[in-house]
Amino acid sequence: MSNNHSESTSIEARNTTTKADVANEVYELGGLTKRAAVDIVDLVFEIVKKELEAGEVVKISRFGNLDVRDKPPRMGRNPLTGTESPISARRSVRFKASETLKDRLNATPVTPEELGQTPE
């Protein structure tokens, strides 16, 4: 694996989860071979990419929606120098969490340490 975590570390215990981590979790929980788990995860992400490239909205029940937004060209400003420069038109992916996901995320209180603050 490309991260610094041990093989047995659960997804919940890390700050960053990679595609390899997800495939490993599918392998451990799904009773599949590692190769099959990697292939399935790769296939799911390829399908999501294909649908987004085609301009489709990807709706994942109890998780959220992914869609593509077209952003027009605009003028930007370098925050260090104040110099204006054009930013070209582009497409970006937007994620909107489902109410179910929001509820799960908000069910556990966030500690000051998780926010990078020291408790007083």
N, CA and C atoms as an extended XYZ file, in Angstrom:
360
Properties=species:S:1:pos:R:3:atomname:S:1:resname:S:1:resid:I:1 pbc="F F F"
N         0.838       -1.176        0.000 N   MET     1
C         0.000        0.000        0.000 CA  MET     1
C         0.879        1.234        0.000 C   MET     1
N         0.360        2.315       -0.562 N   SER     2
C         1.170        3.513       -0.701 CA  SER     2
C         1.138        4.416        0.518 C   SER     2
N         0.330        4.094        1.529 N   ASN     3
C         0.298        4.961        2.694 CA  ASN     3
C         1.156        4.385        3.809 C   ASN     3
N         1.257        5.109        4.898 N   ASN     4
C         2.110        4.692        6.007 CA  ASN     4
C         1.338        3.925        7.067 C   ASN     4
N         0.195        3.402        6.746 N   HIS     5
C        -0.637        2.716        7.709 CA  HIS     5
C        -0.448        1.218        7.570 C   HIS     5
N        -0.614        0.524        8.688 N   SER     6
C        -0.501       -0.928        8.643 CA  SER     6
C        -1.714       -1.513        7.924 C   SER     6
N        -1.575       -2.734        7.450 N   GLU     7
C        -2.652       -3.407        6.716 CA  GLU     7
C        -3.916       -3.538        7.563 C   GLU     7
N        -3.759       -3.688        8.893 N   SER     8
C        -4.918       -3.939        9.727 CA  SER     8
C        -5.594       -2.668       10.221 C   SER     8
N        -5.073       -1.501        9.893 N   THR     9
C        -5.680       -0.252       10.342 CA  THR     9
C        -7.009       -0.052        9.642 C   THR     9
N        -8.062        0.202       10.426 N   SER    10
C        -9.377        0.400        9.822 CA  SER    10
C        -9.447        1.762        9.157 C   SER    10
N       -10.399        1.922        8.233 N   ILE    11
C       -10.582        3.191        7.539 CA  ILE    11
C       -10.845        4.308        8.536 C   ILE    11
N       -11.611        4.030        9.606 N   GLU    12
C       -11.976        5.060       10.571 CA  GLU    12
C       -10.772        5.648       11.292 C   GLU    12
N        -9.658        4.923       11.387 N   ALA    13
C        -8.513        5.363       12.170 CA  ALA    13
C        -7.554        6.248       11.381 C   ALA    13
N        -7.835        6.526       10.112 N   ARG    14
C        -6.908        7.307        9.282 CA  ARG    14
C        -7.494        8.657        8.936 C   ARG    14
N        -6.613        9.597        8.568 N   ASN    15
C        -7.058       10.902        8.109 CA  ASN    15
C        -7.335       10.908        6.613 C   ASN    15
N        -6.642       10.074        5.861 N   THR    16
C        -6.814       10.000        4.411 CA  THR    16
C        -7.044        8.549        4.021 C   THR    16
N        -8.047        8.325        3.206 N   THR    17
C        -8.330        6.990        2.713 CA  THR    17
C        -8.094        6.979        1.214 C   THR    17
N        -7.290        6.038        0.747 N   THR    18
C        -6.975        5.921       -0.670 CA  THR    18
C        -7.868        4.865       -1.322 C   THR    18
N        -7.827        4.829       -2.639 N   LYS    19
C        -8.582        3.809       -3.370 CA  LYS    19
C        -8.082        2.417       -2.971 C   LYS    19
N        -6.785        2.285       -2.743 N   ALA    20
C        -6.234        1.002       -2.301 CA  ALA    20
C        -6.787        0.613       -0.932 C   ALA    20
N        -6.974        1.592       -0.049 N   ASP    21
C        -7.563        1.316        1.264 CA  ASP    21
C        -8.992        0.808        1.115 C   ASP    21
N        -9.760        1.427        0.229 N   VAL    22
C       -11.134        1.006        0.003 CA  VAL    22
C       -11.142       -0.421       -0.544 C   VAL    22
N       -10.282       -0.709       -1.502 N   ALA    23
C       -10.213       -2.060       -2.081 CA  ALA    23
C        -9.836       -3.079       -1.015 C   ALA    23
N        -8.929       -2.703       -0.126 N   ASN    24
C        -8.532       -3.616        0.942 CA  ASN    24
C        -9.695       -3.880        1.896 C   ASN    24
N       -10.474       -2.837        2.190 N   GLU    25
C       -11.651       -2.992        3.052 CA  GLU    25
C       -12.698       -3.899        2.375 C   GLU    25
N       -12.887       -3.730        1.066 N   VAL    26
C       -13.803       -4.603        0.317 CA  VAL    26
C       -13.306       -6.048        0.385 C   VAL    26
N       -11.996       -6.236        0.236 N   TYR    27
C       -11.391       -7.570        0.339 CA  TYR    27
C       -11.661       -8.185        1.717 C   TYR    27
N       -11.410       -7.404        2.775 N   GLU    28
C       -11.556       -7.930        4.131 CA  GLU    28
C       -13.014       -8.208        4.503 C   GLU    28
N       -13.921       -7.334        4.089 N   LEU    29
C       -15.323       -7.477        4.498 CA  LEU    29
C       -16.164       -8.273        3.514 C   LEU    29
N       -15.720       -8.348        2.258 N   GLY    30
C       -16.565       -8.941        1.233 CA  GLY    30
C       -16.289      -10.377        0.890 C   GLY    30
N       -15.250      -10.958        1.458 N   GLY    31
C       -14.959      -12.354        1.164 CA  GLY    31
C       -14.506      -12.587       -0.267 C   GLY    31
N       -13.879      -11.583       -0.861 N   LEU    32
C       -13.391      -11.689       -2.237 CA  LEU    32
C       -11.880      -11.841       -2.238 C   LEU    32
N       -11.339      -12.185       -3.392 N   THR    33
C        -9.886      -12.155       -3.513 CA  THR    33
C        -9.453      -10.694       -3.589 C   THR    33
N        -8.190      -10.435       -3.280 N   LYS    34
C        -7.696       -9.052       -3.366 CA  LYS    34
C        -7.844       -8.525       -4.790 C   LYS    34
N        -7.515       -9.353       -5.772 N   ARG    35
C        -7.608       -8.923       -7.169 CA  ARG    35
C        -9.047       -8.557       -7.528 C   ARG    35
N       -10.008       -9.373       -7.104 N   ALA    36
C       -11.414       -9.091       -7.395 CA  ALA    36
C       -11.859       -7.810       -6.715 C   ALA    36
N       -11.425       -7.595       -5.475 N   ALA    37
C       -11.793       -6.372       -4.745 CA  ALA    37
C       -11.236       -5.139       -5.448 C   ALA    37
N        -9.988       -5.201       -5.878 N   VAL    38
C        -9.380       -4.077       -6.606 CA  VAL    38
C       -10.121       -3.838       -7.916 C   VAL    38
N       -10.438       -4.904       -8.637 N   ASP    39
C       -11.150       -4.775       -9.916 CA  ASP    39
C       -12.523       -4.147       -9.734 C   ASP    39
N       -13.238       -4.541       -8.679 N   ILE    40
C       -14.572       -3.989       -8.429 CA  ILE    40
C       -14.494       -2.507       -8.090 C   ILE    40
N       -13.577       -2.138       -7.209 N   VAL    41
C       -13.435       -0.726       -6.835 CA  VAL    41
C       -13.037        0.100       -8.063 C   VAL    41
N       -12.085       -0.404       -8.850 N   ASP    42
C       -11.685        0.301      -10.076 CA  ASP    42
C       -12.871        0.468      -11.022 C   ASP    42
N       -13.664       -0.578      -11.179 N   LEU    43
C       -14.820       -0.540      -12.075 CA  LEU    43
C       -15.845        0.488      -11.605 C   LEU    43
N       -16.122        0.528      -10.313 N   VAL    44
C       -17.083        1.499       -9.785 CA  VAL    44
C       -16.609        2.921      -10.071 C   VAL    44
N       -15.348        3.202       -9.816 N   PHE    45
C       -14.843        4.554      -10.066 CA  PHE    45
C       -14.819        4.887      -11.559 C   PHE    45
N       -14.548        3.917      -12.406 N   GLU    46
C       -14.581        4.160      -13.848 CA  GLU    46
C       -15.997        4.492      -14.313 C   GLU    46
N       -16.981        3.800      -13.772 N   ILE    47
C       -18.378        4.075      -14.127 CA  ILE    47
C       -18.764        5.487      -13.676 C   ILE    47
N       -18.382        5.848      -12.457 N   VAL    48
C       -18.686        7.193      -11.954 CA  VAL    48
C       -18.028        8.239      -12.849 C   VAL    48
N       -16.753        8.053      -13.200 N   LYS    49
C       -16.055        9.016      -14.075 CA  LYS    49
C       -16.733        9.126      -15.432 C   LYS    49
N       -17.110        7.981      -16.009 N   LYS    50
C       -17.757        7.977      -17.325 CA  LYS    50
C       -19.065        8.754      -17.283 C   LYS    50
N       -19.862        8.528      -16.264 N   GLU    51
C       -21.143        9.218      -16.143 CA  GLU    51
C       -20.947       10.722      -15.951 C   GLU    51
N       -19.993       11.107      -15.123 N   LEU    52
C       -19.724       12.538      -14.920 CA  LEU    52
C       -19.225       13.186      -16.208 C   LEU    52
N       -18.336       12.510      -16.935 N   GLU    53
C       -17.843       13.040      -18.210 CA  GLU    53
C       -18.977       13.250      -19.198 C   GLU    53
N       -20.008       12.402      -19.112 N   ALA    54
C       -21.161       12.507      -20.012 CA  ALA    54
C       -22.163       13.553      -19.525 C   ALA    54
N       -21.857       14.201      -18.409 N   GLY    55
C       -22.748       15.233      -17.890 CA  GLY    55
C       -23.873       14.718      -17.028 C   GLY    55
N       -23.831       13.450      -16.663 N   GLU    56
C       -24.872       12.850      -15.837 CA  GLU    56
C       -24.647       13.156      -14.361 C   GLU    56
N       -25.728       13.158      -13.601 N   VAL    57
C       -25.645       13.263      -12.147 CA  VAL    57
C       -25.522       11.847      -11.607 C   VAL    57
N       -24.581       11.638      -10.694 N   VAL    58
C       -24.410       10.331      -10.070 CA  VAL    58
C       -25.027       10.406       -8.676 C   VAL    58
N       -26.097        9.632       -8.469 N   LYS    59
C       -26.803        9.622       -7.185 CA  LYS    59
C       -26.494        8.308       -6.483 C   LYS    59
N       -25.937        8.418       -5.292 N   ILE    60
C       -25.618        7.234       -4.501 CA  ILE    60
C       -26.481        7.308       -3.243 C   ILE    60
N       -27.459        6.430       -3.175 N   SER    61
C       -28.438        6.438       -2.091 CA  SER    61
C       -27.752        6.430       -0.728 C   SER    61
N       -28.247        7.255        0.182 N   ARG    62
C       -27.757        7.404        1.548 CA  ARG    62
C       -26.324        7.915        1.618 C   ARG    62
N       -25.762        8.375        0.504 N   PHE    63
C       -24.408        8.935        0.487 CA  PHE    63
C       -24.416       10.353       -0.051 C   PHE    63
N       -24.863       10.529       -1.301 N   GLY    64
C       -24.928       11.861       -1.862 CA  GLY    64
C       -24.939       11.863       -3.373 C   GLY    64
N       -24.875       13.067       -3.937 N   ASN    65
C       -24.903       13.249       -5.387 CA  ASN    65
C       -23.609       13.901       -5.858 C   ASN    65
N       -23.153       13.471       -7.015 N   LEU    66
C       -22.014       14.083       -7.693 CA  LEU    66
C       -22.525       14.647       -9.005 C   LEU    66
N       -22.136       15.879       -9.314 N   ASP    67
C       -22.477       16.424      -10.623 CA  ASP    67
C       -21.368       17.344      -11.095 C   ASP    67
N       -21.424       17.682      -12.371 N   VAL    68
C       -20.399       18.523      -12.980 CA  VAL    68
C       -20.957       19.919      -13.158 C   VAL    68
N       -20.184       20.900      -12.760 N   ARG    69
C       -20.553       22.305      -12.922 CA  ARG    69
C       -19.614       22.941      -13.935 C   ARG    69
N       -20.194       23.696      -14.866 N   ASP    70
C       -19.389       24.465      -15.812 CA  ASP    70
C       -19.147       25.835      -15.208 C   ASP    70
N       -17.880       26.193      -15.080 N   LYS    71
C       -17.536       27.494      -14.519 CA  LYS    71
C       -17.045       28.390      -15.645 C   LYS    71
N       -17.582       29.596      -15.729 N   PRO    72
C       -17.184       30.501      -16.808 CA  PRO    72
C       -15.786       31.082      -16.566 C   PRO    72
N       -15.186       31.624      -17.613 N   PRO    73
C       -13.892       32.281      -17.407 CA  PRO    73
C       -14.092       33.514      -16.521 C   PRO    73
N       -13.042       33.874      -15.798 N   ARG    74
C       -13.127       35.043      -14.927 CA  ARG    74
C       -11.731       35.588      -14.670 C   ARG    74
N       -11.697       36.747      -14.095 N   MET    75
C       -10.424       37.331      -13.711 CA  MET    75
C       -10.124       36.936      -12.269 C   MET    75
N        -8.895       36.507      -12.034 N   GLY    76
C        -8.458       36.155      -10.690 CA  GLY    76
C        -7.382       37.128      -10.249 C   GLY    76
N        -7.007       37.041       -9.003 N   ARG    77
C        -5.984       37.928       -8.468 CA  ARG    77
C        -4.999       37.111       -7.645 C   ARG    77
N        -3.710       37.320       -7.904 N   ASN    78
C        -2.664       36.690       -7.118 CA  ASN    78
C        -2.688       37.338       -5.735 C   ASN    78
N        -2.930       36.581       -4.675 N   PRO    79
C        -3.051       37.190       -3.349 CA  PRO    79
C        -1.746       37.792       -2.828 C   PRO    79
N        -0.616       37.327       -3.333 N   LEU    80
C         0.662       37.858       -2.877 CA  LEU    80
C         1.039       39.163       -3.569 C   LEU    80
N         0.794       39.217       -4.879 N   THR    81
C         1.226       40.391       -5.637 CA  THR    81
C         0.086       41.324       -6.004 C   THR    81
N        -1.140       40.819       -5.958 N   GLY    82
C        -2.283       41.619       -6.362 CA  GLY    82
C        -2.465       41.694       -7.874 C   GLY    82
N        -1.623       41.007       -8.626 N   THR    83
C        -1.696       41.015      -10.077 CA  THR    83
C        -2.918       40.231      -10.559 C   THR    83
N        -3.696       40.845      -11.460 N   GLU    84
C        -4.838       40.147      -12.036 CA  GLU    84
C        -4.378       39.244      -13.165 C   GLU    84
N        -5.035       38.103      -13.281 N   SER    85
C        -4.750       37.193      -14.391 CA  SER    85
C        -6.022       36.436      -14.735 C   SER    85
N        -6.189       36.114      -16.017 N   PRO    86
C        -7.410       35.417      -16.426 CA  PRO    86
C        -7.395       33.955      -15.970 C   PRO    86
N        -8.554       33.485      -15.549 N   ILE    87
C        -8.738       32.069      -15.222 CA  ILE    87
C        -9.697       31.523      -16.273 C   ILE    87
N        -9.261       30.473      -16.964 N   SER    88
C       -10.046       29.944      -18.077 CA  SER    88
C       -11.298       29.210      -17.582 C   SER    88
N       -12.248       29.041      -18.499 N   ALA    89
C       -13.460       28.276      -18.210 CA  ALA    89
C       -13.049       26.840      -17.896 C   ALA    89
N       -13.793       26.224      -17.011 N   ARG    90
C       -13.455       24.848      -16.650 CA  ARG    90
C       -14.684       24.149      -16.103 C   ARG    90
N       -14.542       22.845      -15.945 N   ARG    91
C       -15.594       22.032      -15.354 CA  ARG    91
C       -15.075       21.525      -14.009 C   ARG    91
N       -15.956       21.472      -13.028 N   SER    92
C       -15.559       20.941      -11.729 CA  SER    92
C       -16.650       20.015      -11.214 C   SER    92
N       -16.249       19.108      -10.351 N   VAL    93
C       -17.185       18.155       -9.775 CA  VAL    93
C       -17.658       18.704       -8.432 C   VAL    93
N       -18.969       18.624       -8.222 N   ARG    94
C       -19.552       19.055       -6.960 CA  ARG    94
C       -20.149       17.831       -6.278 C   ARG    94
N       -19.946       17.760       -4.970 N   PHE    95
C       -20.541       16.696       -4.170 CA  PHE    95
C       -21.517       17.324       -3.195 C   PHE    95
N       -22.716       16.771       -3.145 N   LYS    96
C       -23.714       17.218       -2.177 CA  LYS    96
C       -24.093       16.011       -1.339 C   LYS    96
N       -23.762       16.078       -0.058 N   ALA    97
C       -24.017       14.966        0.849 CA  ALA    97
C       -25.511       14.780        1.063 C   ALA    97
N       -25.928       13.515        1.211 N   SER    98
C       -27.330       13.208        1.502 CA  SER    98
C       -27.632       13.566        2.952 C   SER    98
N       -28.917       13.677        3.256 N   GLU    99
C       -29.317       13.953        4.642 CA  GLU    99
C       -28.864       12.817        5.561 C   GLU    99
N       -28.912       11.578        5.069 N   THR   100
C       -28.474       10.431        5.867 CA  THR   100
C       -27.004       10.570        6.242 C   THR   100
N       -26.166       10.927        5.281 N   LEU   101
C       -24.738       11.099        5.548 CA  LEU   101
C       -24.515       12.273        6.495 C   LEU   101
N       -25.200       13.376        6.252 N   LYS   102
C       -25.060       14.537        7.142 CA  LYS   102
C       -25.435       14.169        8.572 C   LYS   102
N       -26.524       13.423        8.734 N   ASP   103
C       -26.951       13.007       10.070 CA  ASP   103
C       -25.889       12.148       10.746 C   ASP   103
N       -25.308       11.225       10.000 N   ARG   104
C       -24.254       10.360       10.570 CA  ARG   104
C       -23.034       11.179       10.947 C   ARG   104
N       -22.647       12.124       10.094 N   LEU   105
C       -21.474       12.949       10.392 CA  LEU   105
C       -21.697       13.823       11.618 C   LEU   105
N       -22.909       14.301       11.791 N   ASN   106
C       -23.210       15.199       12.898 CA  ASN   106
C       -23.616       14.470       14.169 C   ASN   106
N       -23.735       13.154       14.130 N   ALA   107
C       -24.109       12.384       15.307 CA  ALA   107
C       -22.961       12.303       16.309 C   ALA   107
N       -21.732       12.428       15.834 N   THR   108
C       -20.562       12.363       16.697 CA  THR   108
C       -19.996       13.764       16.858 C   THR   108
N       -19.880       14.265       18.105 N   PRO   109
C       -19.339       15.610       18.302 CA  PRO   109
C       -17.872       15.678       17.890 C   PRO   109
N       -17.487       16.817       17.365 N   VAL   110
C       -16.107       17.055       16.959 CA  VAL   110
C       -15.359       17.655       18.146 C   VAL   110
N       -14.199       17.089       18.460 N   THR   111
C       -13.408       17.600       19.576 CA  THR   111
C       -12.516       18.745       19.102 C   THR   111
N       -12.082       19.626       20.023 N   PRO   112
C       -11.166       20.705       19.638 CA  PRO   112
C        -9.875       20.175       19.009 C   PRO   112
N        -9.405       19.007       19.467 N   GLU   113
C        -8.176       18.430       18.908 CA  GLU   113
C        -8.353       18.063       17.440 C   GLU   113
N        -9.557       17.568       17.091 N   GLU   114
C        -9.825       17.220       15.696 CA  GLU   114
C        -9.863       18.452       14.810 C   GLU   114
N       -10.188       19.603       15.402 N   LEU   115
C       -10.209       20.859       14.651 CA  LEU   115
C        -8.847       21.544       14.661 C   LEU   115
N        -7.863       20.912       15.319 N   GLY   116
C        -6.526       21.505       15.392 CA  GLY   116
C        -6.428       22.590       16.442 C   GLY   116
N        -7.354       22.589       17.388 N   GLN   117
C        -7.340       23.595       18.460 CA  GLN   117
C        -6.933       22.926       19.760 C   GLN   117
N        -6.352       23.707       20.643 N   THR   118
C        -6.032       23.178       21.961 CA  THR   118
C        -7.162       23.508       22.915 C   THR   118
N        -7.581       22.522       23.721 N   PRO   119
C        -8.679       22.796       24.658 CA  PRO   119
C        -8.230       23.792       25.725 C   PRO   119
N        -9.171       24.620       26.171 N   GLU   120
C        -8.824       25.650       27.151 CA  GLU   120
C        -9.065       25.200       28.555 C   GLU   120
